């Protein structure tokens, strides 16, 4: 077992540990976990144990035994279009796997599936916006490439109005619930629309989302794995945005609607096009402070990644294309791993740094996604 101690963390956080030799991962109902002498929730996945550290110095261990009946992170299909993930009776986020139509009177080219919205804070405030009037192609928390080429043709998957590309959810392949995390794995398809023979798939993508059983703040991981759908690469051109994007609520509109702070001490005024381990975005929603922290992982391409921080709109993007042209090549998956921390209130930089250390492996073993 990996015995790593997070001495400075003062809040619960997820930890991944290897199972000791001889323990049977196929029978998770017969395994219990402890942080020193305190029993904590444990969940077995991929031959590893995931547990929740109680926010104090200690050593984790997994051993044979009947675990306590801890509350579970639940995943429910709402209406044949949405998966909603909740913990302790509170909604955390919704994944839209069905096609969501744009507002009435808007060009149907802006319809979309395969994204997260709403994302709620623990008090129930909504932190995302879908198809705002000034950016109809923004969808809560979503992913798309902007300036790209497929088979020599421009293929813009970001600005839907260009009608060069679209992204759709093909299938929800799995949902899972448990006392440490719940979530789903879904398959997306990037479709080029301007080929001589009609629409053609350029990329296949898998999203795996894990939402953790935390109540003081909501924490979830997103792992995106993209592979070529044909023998041709997708060439992503240098551009100021493209990749995983986030659109904040209407209350955050305007230059003073929300604030940004990066791990390097940059703000809204000087943070755009800089690189960081994490970025914190916050502001008032219905009169109360709320925030979301975007955490990068050291395994990510071009880590620490550059960012698009908008000067007067509630928009954030891990903008990998700012670093120059690159290609997603056949047989070479492009994998991106991110963690998101949603809070009521706006934490200080030290608290966000500790969450990043827990995610990155600096204070605990890495999160899921490998």
Secondary structure as UniProt FT lines:
FT   STRAND          13..18
FT   TURN            21..22
FT   TURN            25..26
FT   HELIX           28..30
FT   STRAND          31..35
FT   TURN            36..37
FT   STRAND          38..40
FT   STRAND          42..45
FT   TURN            46..47
FT   STRAND          48..53
FT   STRAND          60..64
FT   STRAND          73..77
FT   STRAND          82..87
FT   TURN            88..89
FT   STRAND          90..96
FT   TURN            104..105
FT   HELIX           108..110
FT   STRAND          115..120
FT   TURN            122..123
FT   STRAND          130..132
FT   TURN            133..134
FT   STRAND          135..139
FT   STRAND          141..144
FT   STRAND          148..150
FT   TURN            151..152
FT   STRAND          153..154
FT   HELIX           160..162
FT   STRAND          165..176
FT   STRAND          181..192
FT   TURN            196..197
FT   STRAND          200..212
FT   STRAND          218..228
FT   STRAND          234..236
FT   STRAND          243..247
FT   HELIX           250..252
FT   TURN            255..256
FT   STRAND          259..262
FT   TURN            263..264
FT   TURN            268..270
FT   TURN            272..273
FT   STRAND          278..285
FT   TURN            286..287
FT   STRAND          288..296
FT   TURN            298..299
FT   TURN            301..302
FT   STRAND          306..309
FT   STRAND          315..319
FT   HELIX           320..323
FT   STRAND          326..328
FT   TURN            330..331
FT   STRAND          334..344
FT   HELIX           349..360
//
